[in-house]
Amino acid sequence: MSLVDTSVLRGRRSFLHVLGDEGFRLFFPLSALYAAVWPFLWVVIHGYELPAVGAIPPSIWHVHEMIIGAFGAALLGFLTTAIPEWTDTPRLRGKALYALAAIWGVARICGLVGAEGVFWIGAITDIVWTGFLAAYVLRVSLDKKNSRLTGFILWLAGLWLCETATRYAFATGNVEHAQLFTHLSGFIFLGLLGLALARITVPVTNDILDPSGETSPFRPHPGRLNLAPGVMTILIAAELSGLSSAVTGFVFIAAGAAFLDRVAEAFVGRAFFRAEIAVLAGSSALAGIGLIAIGCARLGLPVMETTGLHIALMGGLGLGVIAVFCIAGLRHTGQPLAFSVATKITIALIVIAIAIRTLPEFGIASGLVGHHHAVAAIFWAGGFLLWLRVYWPAFADPATLNQHDC
């Protein structure tokens, strides 16, 4: 082998070493890429169809791939990074992370075109990684005797069961169950979002209020800390119980109010308007508004339930994911917690995409109807790709290894 070849090989090994050093470096870029590509392909390129789709409608594949595909990679990156830090345990790295990425990626190849011909390959791989993630957090909790991870374990176990049920419904062509369990997966992610925000908001807010770290002026009410995930548990139980639309409608409104309560708690004076705090509050706000919209639709108000789903899942989860990407991308690469102009533009593009996707269905900017899906997909893709462009240099830089600021 020539000296040039050897140099190139060493460079590749160094690059792979950096990306495989911690979960967020590998999975956040994968999540951003898939979040950008999937809606654009589905809406703009394929025209709401999928080349290899069968009995399950493309719209259900769309929800599944955004939740389990795009947001699933974000969850993998978040937990494989956060759990070791919260528990002071060795983190997954190197081959273990690349194996997880490969398992997640195989299912995404199938999902890109709705390939039911290789359905079981995608089904097994998604069931494997969701099950692994629950087992991983359970093992760490037992080893460290850490009961504070119980909420995450229960939600992750629920996600694994829900994904298993979803894939069985896909396999049997049961459209009703496929839609139910796909939506439940989204609600489980909202429960996980509530837990994650409870963990993230406190250090971020205190960092903004006192960058010196000498004091902790923001201390949330402990009784309200997990209110939103708690009510989401009741919501999921109500959905599974087959209660009437009226009953579940009120439960959805209650769950939405619990998320809006997190927004009220975020008011800490002028610092609330700092992008680093506002984006977290915005995630809770959109999750809450979306859930309330679903509740109103079930109570007979002139609101489409799908609009509420997009506000809650695309809005609440989407903004929450980009918030975690931006905050973790700074804190875990040794940079101060202060969003750049490009980062703020990234967040603005995501918010604009959410607005374009949902507002025309409320009669606002109705001139966009018929085109708003495609326009929203373009802004959405632009937001995630801009984030990747801004943060990729730090993620791939060996100098940023072990630069945590937690």
C-alpha positions in Angstrom: 0.0 0.0 0.0 1.4 3.5 -0.9 2.0 6.2 1.6 -1.0 8.1 0.2 -3.3 5.1 0.6 -2.0 4.7 4.2 -2.7 8.3 5.0 -6.2 8.1 3.6 -6.9 4.9 5.6 -5.7 6.5 8.8 -7.9 9.6 8.1 -10.9 7.4 7.6 -10.2 5.5 10.8 -9.8 8.7 12.7 -13.1 10.1 11.3 -15.0 6.9 12.2 -13.4 6.9 15.6 -14.7 10.5 16.3 -18.2 9.7 15.1 -18.3 6.5 17.0 -17.1 8.1 20.2 -20.5 9.0 21.5 -24.1 8.4 20.4 -25.0 12.0 19.6 -22.2 12.4 17.0 -23.5 9.5 15.0 -27.2 9.4 15.4 -28.1 13.1 15.4 -26.7 13.6 11.9 -28.5 10.4 10.7 -31.7 11.7 12.2 -31.4 15.1 10.6 -30.7 13.5 7.2 -33.6 11.2 7.4 -36.0 13.9 8.8 -35.0 16.1 5.8 -35.1 13.4 3.1 -38.2 11.4 3.9 -41.0 14.1 3.8 -39.4 15.7 0.7 -39.3 12.3 -1.1 -42.8 11.4 -0.1 -44.5 14.7 -0.9 -42.4 16.4 -3.6 -40.8 13.4 -5.5 -43.3 10.6 -5.0 -46.5 12.7 -4.9 -47.8 11.1 -1.6 -47.3 7.6 -3.0 -44.6 5.0 -2.4 -43.1 2.8 -5.1 -43.4 -0.6 -3.3 -46.4 0.0 -1.0 -49.1 -2.7 -0.5 -52.1 -2.9 1.8 -50.9 -0.3 4.3 -51.6 3.3 3.0 -48.6 5.5 2.3 -49.8 8.0 4.9 -49.4 5.5 7.7 -45.9 4.6 6.4 -45.2 8.3 6.5 -46.1 8.7 10.1 -44.2 5.5 11.0 -41.0 6.6 9.3 -41.0 10.0 10.8 -41.6 8.7 14.3 -39.6 5.5 14.4 -37.2 6.5 11.6 -36.2 10.2 12.0 -37.2 10.7 15.7 -36.1 7.2 16.5 -32.5 8.0 15.5 -32.7 11.2 17.7 -33.8 9.0 20.6 -30.9 6.6 20.1 -28.4 9.5 20.1 -30.0 11.2 23.1 -30.2 8.2 25.4 -26.9 6.6 24.5 -25.3 10.0 25.3 -27.4 11.0 28.3 -27.8 7.8 30.2 -24.0 7.3 30.8 -23.7 10.9 32.0 -26.7 10.7 34.3 -25.4 7.5 35.9 -21.6 7.8 35.5 -21.4 4.6 33.6 -19.3 3.6 30.5 -20.9 4.8 27.3 -21.6 2.7 24.2 -19.1 3.6 21.5 -17.3 2.3 18.4 -18.6 -1.0 17.0 -21.6 -1.1 19.4 -22.9 2.3 18.0 -22.2 1.4 14.4 -24.0 -1.9 14.9 -27.0 0.0 16.2 -26.9 2.4 13.3 -26.8 -0.4 10.8 -29.8 -2.1 12.4 -31.7 1.2 12.4 -30.5 1.9 8.8 -31.7 -1.4 7.3 -35.3 -0.7 8.4 -35.0 2.8 6.9 -34.0 1.4 3.5 -37.2 -0.6 3.5 -39.2 2.4 4.8 -38.0 4.8 2.1 -40.2 3.1 -0.5 -42.7 1.2 1.7 -41.0 -2.0 0.6 -43.4 -4.7 1.9 -41.6 -7.3 -0.2 -38.8 -7.2 2.4 -41.2 -6.2 5.2 -39.9 -8.7 7.8 -36.3 -7.5 7.5 -37.4 -3.9 8.4 -39.9 -5.2 11.0 -37.3 -7.3 12.8 -34.6 -4.6 12.8 -37.0 -1.9 14.2 -38.2 -4.3 16.9 -34.6 -5.2 17.7 -33.3 -1.7 18.2 -36.3 -0.5 20.2 -36.1 -3.6 22.4 -32.3 -3.1 22.8 -32.8 0.5 23.9 -35.3 -0.4 26.6 -33.0 -3.3 27.8 -29.9 -1.0 27.8 -31.5 1.6 30.1 -33.0 -1.2 32.3 -29.5 -2.8 32.7 -27.9 0.5 33.6 -30.7 1.2 36.1 -30.3 -2.2 37.8 -26.5 -2.0 37.9 -26.5 1.5 39.4 -29.7 0.9 41.5 -31.0 4.1 40.0 -34.7 4.4 40.3 -34.8 7.8 38.5 -34.6 6.0 35.1 -37.8 4.1 35.8 -39.9 6.5 33.7 -37.7 6.1 30.7 -37.7 2.3 31.1 -41.5 2.1 31.1 -41.9 4.4 28.1 -39.2 2.6 26.2 -40.8 -0.8 26.9 -44.1 0.7 25.7 -42.4 1.9 22.5 -41.0 -1.6 21.9 -44.5 -3.2 22.5 -46.1 -0.6 20.3 -43.7 -1.1 17.4 -44.2 -4.8 17.7 -47.9 -4.4 17.4 -47.5 -1.9 14.6 -45.4 -4.3 12.5 -47.9 -7.1 13.2 -50.7 -4.9 11.9 -48.6 -4.0 8.9 -47.9 -7.7 8.2 -51.6 -8.7 8.4 -52.8 -5.7 6.5 -54.9 -4.4 9.4 -55.1 -0.7 8.5 -57.1 0.3 11.5 -54.6 -1.2 14.0 -51.6 0.0 12.0 -52.9 3.6 12.3 -53.8 3.2 16.0 -50.4 1.8 17.0 -48.5 4.2 14.8 -50.2 7.1 16.4 -49.6 5.6 19.8 -45.9 5.5 19.0 -46.1 9.2 18.5 -47.9 9.7 21.8 -45.2 7.6 23.5 -42.6 9.8 22.0 -44.5 12.8 23.5 -44.3 11.1 26.9 -40.5 10.7 26.4 -40.3 14.3 25.3 -41.9 15.3 28.6 -39.4 13.4 30.5 -36.5 14.7 28.5 -37.6 18.3 28.8 -37.9 17.9 32.5 -34.2 16.9 32.6 -32.9 19.4 30.0 -34.8 22.6 30.9 -33.4 22.9 34.4 -29.6 23.0 33.5 -30.2 25.0 30.4 -32.3 27.7 32.2 -29.8 27.9 35.0 -27.0 28.2 32.5 -28.7 31.2 30.9 -29.7 32.8 34.2 -26.2 32.4 35.7 -23.5 31.4 33.2 -20.9 31.2 36.1 -22.7 28.2 37.5 -22.3 29.4 41.0 -26.1 29.5 41.7 -29.2 27.6 40.6 -31.9 30.3 40.5 -34.4 28.1 38.5 -35.9 25.3 40.5 -39.1 23.8 39.0 -41.9 22.6 41.2 -41.2 18.9 41.8 -44.9 18.0 41.7 -45.3 19.3 38.2 -42.1 18.0 36.8 -43.6 14.8 35.3 -47.2 16.0 34.9 -47.2 15.9 31.1 -45.8 12.3 30.9 -48.2 11.2 33.6 -51.3 12.5 31.7 -49.9 11.1 28.5 -50.0 7.7 30.2 -53.7 8.1 30.9 -54.3 9.2 27.3 -52.6 6.1 25.9 -54.6 3.9 28.3 -57.8 5.6 27.2 -57.0 5.1 23.5 -56.3 1.4 24.1 -59.5 1.0 26.1 -61.6 2.1 23.1 -63.4 4.8 25.1 -65.8 7.1 23.3 -64.6 10.1 21.3 -66.1 12.4 23.8 -64.2 10.9 26.7 -60.9 10.7 24.9 -61.4 14.2 23.6 -61.3 15.5 27.2 -58.3 13.4 28.0 -56.4 14.9 25.0 -57.3 18.4 26.2 -56.0 17.5 29.7 -52.8 16.2 28.3 -52.4 19.3 26.2 -52.9 21.5 29.2 -50.2 19.6 31.1 -47.7 20.5 28.3 -48.9 24.1 28.3 -48.2 24.1 32.1 -44.5 23.5 31.2 -44.6 26.7 29.1 -46.0 28.7 32.0 -43.1 27.4 34.2 -40.6 28.6 31.6 -41.4 32.2 32.2 -38.3 33.3 34.1 -38.3 37.0 33.2 -36.6 38.5 30.1 -34.4 35.4 29.8 -37.5 33.5 28.6 -37.1 35.2 25.2 -33.6 33.8 24.8 -33.7 31.3 21.9 -32.1 28.6 24.1 -35.1 28.7 26.5 -37.8 29.7 24.1 -37.2 26.7 21.8 -37.8 24.3 24.7 -40.9 26.2 25.7 -42.0 26.2 22.1 -41.8 22.5 21.9 -44.0 22.1 24.9 -46.4 24.7 23.5 -46.8 23.0 20.2 -47.3 19.6 21.8 -50.0 21.0 24.0 -51.8 22.9 21.3 -51.7 19.9 19.0 -53.2 17.6 21.7 -55.9 20.1 22.5 -56.7 20.4 18.8 -57.2 16.6 18.6 -59.4 16.8 21.7 -61.5 19.6 20.1 -61.9 17.6 16.9 -63.1 14.6 18.9 -65.6 16.8 20.7 -67.1 17.9 17.4 -65.4 21.2 16.8 -64.5 22.2 13.2 -60.9 21.1 13.5 -59.3 18.2 11.6 -57.7 15.6 13.9 -54.8 15.2 11.4 -54.1 18.9 11.8 -53.8 18.4 15.6 -51.5 15.4 15.1 -49.2 17.4 12.9 -49.0 20.2 15.4 -48.3 17.8 18.2 -45.9 15.4 16.4 -44.4 17.5 13.7 -44.4 20.6 15.8 -43.9 19.5 19.4 -41.6 16.6 18.7 -39.9 18.2 15.7 -39.1 21.4 17.5 -38.1 19.4 20.6 -35.7 17.3 18.5 -34.0 20.3 16.9 -33.8 21.9 20.3 -31.9 18.9 21.7 -29.7 18.8 18.6 -28.7 22.5 19.0 -28.2 22.4 22.8 -26.4 19.1 23.0 -24.4 20.0 19.9 -22.9 22.9 21.9 -22.7 21.5 25.3 -21.1 18.2 24.2 -18.5 19.8 22.0 -17.2 22.3 24.6 -18.9 25.4 23.2 -20.8 28.0 25.2 -24.5 27.7 25.3 -25.3 30.6 23.0 -27.1 30.0 19.7 -25.5 31.5 16.6 -27.5 33.4 14.0 -27.4 30.3 11.8 -28.8 28.1 14.6 -31.6 30.6 15.1 -32.4 30.5 11.4 -32.5 26.7 11.6 -35.1 26.9 14.3 -37.0 29.5 12.4 -37.1 27.3 9.3 -38.6 24.5 11.3 -41.2 26.8 12.9 -42.1 28.2 9.4 -42.5 24.6 8.1 -44.9 23.7 10.9 -46.9 26.9 10.3 -47.1 26.4 6.6 -48.2 22.8 7.1 -51.0 23.5 9.6 -52.3 27.1 9.4 -54.0 26.7 6.0 -56.2 24.0 7.6 -57.4 26.6 10.0 -58.3 29.0 7.2 -55.2 31.1 7.6 -53.1 31.6 4.5 -55.6 29.5 2.6 -54.1 30.5 -0.7 -51.4 27.9 0.1 -53.9 25.0 0.1 -52.9 22.4 -2.4 -49.2 23.5 -2.2 -48.7 23.8 1.5 -47.5 20.2 2.0 -44.7 20.6 -0.5 -43.7 24.1 0.6 -43.6 22.9 4.3 -41.5 19.9 3.3 -38.9 22.2 1.6 -38.6 24.5 4.7 -38.5 21.4 7.0 -35.7 19.8 5.0 -33.9 23.2 4.8 -34.0 23.5 8.6 -32.5 20.1 9.3 -29.9 20.3 6.6 -28.8 23.8 7.8 -28.5 22.4 11.3 -26.3 19.6 9.9 -24.2 22.1 7.9 -23.6 24.3 11.1 -22.9 21.5 13.6 -21.1 18.9 11.5 -17.6 20.5 11.7 -17.7 20.3 15.5 -19.2 16.8 15.5 -16.4 15.5 13.3 -13.6 17.4 14.9 -11.3 15.2 17.1 -10.5 18.3 19.2 -14.1 18.3 20.5 -13.9 14.8 22.1 -14.5 14.6 25.8 -15.5 18.3 25.9 -18.7 17.8 27.9 -20.4 20.7 29.7 -23.2 19.1 31.5 
